[in-house]
Amino acid sequence: MPRYDFRCRTCGSTFEVDRPMSRASEPASCPAGHDDTVKLLSTVAFIGRSTGSARSAPPPAPSGGCCGGGCCG
């Protein structure tokens, strides 16, 4: 379930709310009971490696030598 970050305009605290995407735009009350809150823009980071995907980039070609694998004279 997605997690959304909110900030209370009254006390300044930041808190998280877990809810379905269909309810993402609903307001949330501060844990201290205040109703004047704003939803924060959050970033999402995906960490990991894709395996078996047709869209994944090929591994880099091995390089060697002083000029990236070419013959140096």
Sequence and secondary structure as in RCSB ss.txt:
>XXXX:A:sequence
MPRYDFRCRTCGSTFEVDRPMSRASEPASCPAGHDDTVKLLSTVAFIGRSTGSARSAPPPAPSGGCCGGGCCG
>XXXX:A:secstr
  EEEEEETTT  EEEEE  GGGTTS    TTS   EEE        S   S TTS        TTTTSS   
